[in-house]
């Protein structure tokens, strides 16, 4: 655990007013998000692409079932990674192990065989579990006794998250769709490796923060913890273990049963008309709810009230993410199969110019930050700086290659035969501009970077609404986004496999969904930290991550049923159903405002 002296040293030679270590974490997180979102943008399309297109030719139901389990496990695994970091290996080793596992996972997926894809996804789940919770833990320790700078630090870090997501979807998505799936998966792994190297060779910049816990540091932590903990008796631990094991088995069994057509099913039985799968997951949920209610009832009134408020917001979070996370699944399928992505004339040229600016401007800004960092760290952490430099050289080359390829393919520039051979371009016989289906995913990060400062100002002003109102606004915007795509798809007949809907509806979806995310996601994290007793912050963040994980799996469950709904009533009906769920929950949040406000005891 870092002392006051070790935290003060980070601020002696700041970079843009912050410790240089923050920007080491910024770039490490950026490449991790690059790899995660880049791979995620391709996964469902790869599963559903025909064998002729070198995909697996899966039905959408199968792809969404596996995707939901994967994303759910990514968030649930953070509980494991946080525990190991706190108790055994420390934050630094946890981040390094996580990055290594994810690098190996992406490398496996680039091979595209069935075994390697499954192995790759497994490695990515465990890698994310070690990596994800411990980056922010290092920041928290670094800014100890500098609380006034924390908001700015997390804002900078959040920009790194979105910059990585933006570039990952843009470049991995492009290579995967236009060149080959293995190139997209492989590129994600390459930059995860660069992130690992950059972090490993500059880790001394964090002083004593994040080192492996020692008996002395554990003792000091216990002495500083003045709150008496409420231990779990054996019977509660047994029930927790049962609930966790059943939940994990269900997460694995659910897609396996669907993909195998029922030939593999660990829960192949029926009780009172319910399938074994449903019986097991309902049992696990009921046990968890019982334990939560029982434990909450044992606390003092104020603590109990605040924990009930956290549980309420976590319940809403489940459905927010279940609908929001249709983006890499059903919305990407909608973009691929039902959207007119071919632009001609001035529209094509405008897209190419806008896309070029979207790619180049963020890179220029990030490189400016990179130069600032190098002025402080290049001499001391030369090897880490070299890895970081090489990674950006590669990013620039791929970006320029992509833009030149698009302008050439649309007929706006001419290239000699030797240049075509060097750049590995095919001769253009039918110039056109086609927007990649994965491209729409970059709009989320773009809109976050654009609107986050505005929302931050509103939340700090006198117009800052209550938490319930923020949730209601966010859910309403989520519903409006789904209403846009539902309205745009209204002309698609039931059972149709393709259509040609205008791109404007997808752009509006991502705009409204991003605005909704800014009302809910950052607010949710802040509420958990404010409402949780000091001794229970880790536990309540575990509840929050569990809610997010359930939401991610529920997103997959919704996606599994898109074809059934579309075949009977049209795909528009599916999006209208999600719209109604979001709007009903928005009204519910408003109705509960007086009750929850009272339970929060003055916390805003």
Residue pairs with C-beta under 8 A, 6 or more apart in sequence:
1 141
1 208
1 217
1 220
1 221
2 141
2 142
2 144
2 207
2 208
2 209
3 208
4 144
4 145
6 207
6 208
6 209
7 141
7 142
7 143
7 144
7 145
7 146
8 145
9 207
10 19
10 20
10 21
10 142
10 207
11 19
11 146
13 20
13 376
14 20
15 22
15 23
15 369
15 372
15 373
15 375
15 376
16 156
16 369
16 372
17 149
17 152
18 149
18 152
18 153
18 156
19 142
20 205
20 373
20 376
20 377
21 138
21 142
21 205
21 206
22 139
22 142
22 153
22 156
22 157
23 156
23 369
23 372
23 373
24 198
24 199
24 202
24 205
24 206
24 373
24 377
24 384
25 135
25 138
25 139
25 157
25 160
25 199
26 156
26 157
26 159
26 160
26 369
27 160
27 195
27 198
27 370
27 373
27 388
28 95
28 99
28 135
28 195
28 196
28 198
28 199
29 135
29 157
29 160
29 161
29 164
29 195
30 160
30 161
30 163
30 164
30 167
30 195
30 366
31 164
31 191
31 192
31 194
31 195
31 198
31 391
32 99
32 102
32 131
32 164
32 192
32 195
33 160
33 161
33 162
33 163
33 164
33 165
33 168
34 164
34 165
34 167
34 168
34 172
34 188
34 191
34 192
34 195
35 102
35 106
35 168
35 172
35 188
35 189
35 191
35 192
35 195
36 102
36 124
36 128
36 165
36 168
36 188
37 164
37 165
37 168
37 169
37 172
37 441
38 167
38 168
38 169
38 171
38 172
38 173
38 184
38 187
38 188
38 191
39 106
39 109
39 124
39 168
39 172
39 184
39 185
39 188
40 71
40 328
41 168
41 169
41 172
41 173
41 176
41 184
41 328
41 332
41 438
41 441
42 172
42 173
42 176
42 177
42 181
42 184
42 185
42 438
43 63
43 67
43 70
43 328
44 60
44 63
44 64
44 67
44 328
44 329
44 332
44 333
45 55
45 176
45 177
45 332
45 333
45 336
45 437
45 438
46 55
46 56
46 176
46 181
47 55
47 56
47 58
47 62
47 63
47 66
47 67
48 55
48 56
48 57
48 58
48 59
48 60
48 63
48 333
49 55
49 56
49 57
49 181
50 57
51 57
54 112
54 180
54 181
55 181
58 259
59 563
60 330
60 333
60 559
60 560
60 562
60 563
61 258
61 559
61 560
61 561
61 562
61 563
61 564
62 255
62 258
62 259
63 329
63 559
64 329
64 330
64 556
64 558
64 559
64 560
64 562
65 254
65 255
65 258
65 259
65 556
65 557
65 560
66 121
66 255
66 259
66 556
67 328
67 329
67 556
67 559
68 255
68 329
68 552
68 553
68 554
68 555
68 556
68 557
68 559
68 560
69 251
69 252
69 254
69 255
69 553
69 556
70 121
70 124
70 125
71 325
71 552
71 553
71 555
71 556
72 251
72 549
72 550
72 552
72 553
72 556
73 125
73 251
73 549
74 124
74 125
74 128
74 129
74 132
74 549
74 552
75 545
75 546
75 548
75 549
75 552
76 129
76 248
76 251
76 545
76 546
76 549
77 125
77 126
77 128
77 129
77 130
78 128
78 129
78 132
78 133
78 545
79 129
79 542
79 545
79 546
80 126
80 129
80 130
81 94
81 98
81 128
81 129
81 130
81 131
81 132
81 133
81 134
82 133
82 134
82 137
82 538
82 542
84 94
84 130
85 91
85 93
85 94
85 130
85 133
85 134
85 137
86 213
86 538
87 213
88 212
88 213
89 97
89 212
90 210
90 211
90 212
90 213
91 134
91 137
91 138
91 141
91 209
91 210
92 138
92 203
92 206
92 209
92 210
92 211
92 212
93 212
94 130
94 131
94 134
95 130
95 131
95 134
95 135
95 138
95 199
95 210
96 196
96 199
96 200
96 203
97 127
97 130
98 126
98 127
98 128
98 129
98 130
98 131
98 132
98 134
99 127
99 131
99 192
99 195
99 196
99 199
100 127
100 196
101 123
101 124
101 126
101 127
101 130
102 123
102 124
102 127
102 128
102 131
102 189
102 192
103 127
103 189
103 192
103 193
103 196
104 120
104 123
104 127
104 189
105 119
105 120
105 121
105 122
105 123
105 124
105 127
105 189
106 120
106 124
106 185
106 186
106 188
106 189
106 190
106 192
107 120
107 186
107 189
108 116
108 117
108 119
108 120
108 123
109 116
109 117
109 120
109 121
109 185
109 188
109 189
110 182
110 183
110 185
110 186
110 189
111 182
112 181
112 182
112 185
120 185
134 210
135 157
136 154
136 157
137 210
138 206
138 209
138 210
139 150
139 153
139 154
139 157
140 150
141 209
141 210
142 153
142 206
142 209
143 149
143 150
143 153
155 452
155 456
158 452
159 449
162 445
162 448
162 449
163 362
163 366
163 445
163 449
165 442
165 444
165 445
166 358
166 362
166 442
166 445
166 446
166 449
167 359
167 362
167 363
167 395
168 188
168 191
169 438
169 439
169 441
169 442
169 445
170 358
170 359
170 439
170 442
171 187
171 395
171 398
171 399
171 402
172 184
172 185
172 187
172 188
172 438
173 184
173 436
173 437
173 438
173 439
173 441
173 442
174 184
174 402
174 436
174 438
174 439
175 183
175 184
175 187
175 398
176 183
176 184
176 185
176 438
177 184
177 436
177 437
177 438
178 405
178 436
187 398
190 394
191 391
191 395
194 387
194 388
194 390
194 391
195 391
197 383
197 384
197 387
198 384
198 387
198 388
198 391
199 384
200 384
201 381
201 383
201 384
201 387
202 377
202 381
202 384
202 385
203 210
204 381
205 377
205 380
205 381
225 535
227 533
227 534
227 535
228 535
229 535
230 295
230 298
230 299
232 240
236 291
236 294
236 295
239 287
239 290
239 291
240 291
242 284
242 287
243 284
243 287
243 288
243 291
244 284
246 280
246 281
246 283
246 284
247 281
247 284
249 266
249 267
249 280
250 267
250 277
250 280
250 281
250 284
251 553
253 264
253 265
253 266
253 267
253 277
254 277
255 556
256 264
256 265
256 266
257 264
257 265
257 277
258 560
265 276
265 277
266 276
267 275
267 276
267 277
267 279
267 280
268 276
269 275
269 276
269 279
270 276
271 279
274 282
292 311
292 543
296 304
296 307
296 308
296 311
297 304
299 307
302 601
303 533
305 598
305 599
305 600
305 601
306 531
306 532
306 533
306 599
306 600
306 601
306 603
307 531
307 532
307 536
307 540
308 599
309 527
309 531
309 596
309 599
309 600
310 527
310 528
310 531
310 532
310 540
310 543
310 544
311 543
312 592
312 596
312 599
313 467
313 471
313 524
313 527
313 528
313 596
314 543
314 544
314 546
314 547
315 547
316 471
316 475
316 520
316 585
316 589
317 520
317 524
317 544
317 547
317 548
317 551
318 547
318 548
318 550
318 551
318 554
319 475
319 551
319 554
319 581
319 582
319 585
320 474
320 475
320 478
320 516
320 520
320 551
320 582
320 585
321 548
321 551
321 552
321 554
321 555
322 551
322 552
322 554
322 555
322 557
322 558
323 478
323 482
323 555
323 558
323 578
323 581
323 582
324 478
324 513
324 516
324 517
324 555
325 551
325 552
325 555
326 482
326 555
326 558
326 559
326 578
327 441
327 444
327 510
327 513
328 441
329 555
329 556
329 559
330 558
330 559
330 562
330 574
331 440
331 485
331 506
331 509
332 437
332 438
332 440
332 441
333 562
334 485
334 489
334 501
334 506
334 571
335 341
335 437
335 438
335 440
335 506
336 437
337 497
337 498
337 499
338 489
338 492
338 496
338 498
338 499
338 500
338 501
338 571
339 437
339 499
339 500
339 501
339 502
339 503
339 505
339 506
340 500
340 501
340 502
340 503
341 434
341 435
341 436
341 437
341 503
342 432
342 433
342 434
342 435
343 351
343 432
343 433
343 434
343 435
344 432
344 433
347 433
348 410
348 432
348 433
349 410
349 412
349 433
351 433
351 435
352 403
352 406
352 407
352 410
352 412
352 433
355 403
355 406
355 439
356 403
358 442
358 446
359 399
359 402
359 403
360 399
362 449
363 392
363 395
363 396
363 399
366 392
367 392
370 388
370 389
370 392
374 385
374 389
377 384
377 385
378 385
401 423
404 413
404 423
405 423
405 425
406 433
407 413
408 414
408 415
408 425
408 428
409 425
409 428
409 431
409 432
409 433
410 431
410 432
410 433
411 428
411 431
415 423
415 425
419 425
420 426
420 427
435 503
440 503
440 506
440 507
440 510
441 510
443 507
443 510
443 511
443 514
444 510
444 513
444 514
444 517
447 510
447 511
447 514
447 515
448 514
448 517
448 518
451 514
451 515
451 518
452 518
455 518
455 519
458 464
459 523
464 604
465 473
466 593
466 597
466 604
467 523
467 527
467 596
467 600
467 604
468 589
468 590
468 592
468 593
468 596
468 597
469 589
469 590
469 593
470 519
470 520
470 523
471 519
471 520
471 523
471 586
471 589
472 586
472 587
472 589
472 590
472 593
473 516
473 519
473 586
474 515
474 516
474 517
474 518
474 519
474 520
474 523
474 586
475 516
475 520
475 582
475 583
475 585
475 586
475 589
476 516
476 582
476 583
476 586
477 512
477 513
477 515
477 516
477 519
478 512
478 513
478 516
478 582
479 578
479 579
479 580
479 581
479 582
479 583
479 586
480 512
480 579
481 508
481 509
481 510
481 511
481 512
481 513
481 516
482 509
482 575
482 576
482 578
482 579
482 582
483 575
483 576
483 579
484 505
484 508
484 509
484 512
485 505
485 506
485 508
485 509
485 575
486 572
486 573
486 575
486 576
486 579
487 505
487 572
488 501
488 502
488 504
488 505
488 506
489 499
489 501
489 505
489 570
489 571
489 572
489 575
490 570
490 572
491 499
491 501
492 499
492 501
492 570
492 571
492 572
493 570
494 566
494 567
494 568
494 569
494 570
495 566
495 567
496 566
496 570
496 571
524 544
525 544
527 603
528 537
528 540
528 541
528 544
529 537
529 541
530 603
531 540
531 600
531 603
532 539
532 540
532 541
558 578
561 574
562 571
562 574
565 571
565 573
565 574
565 577
566 573
566 574
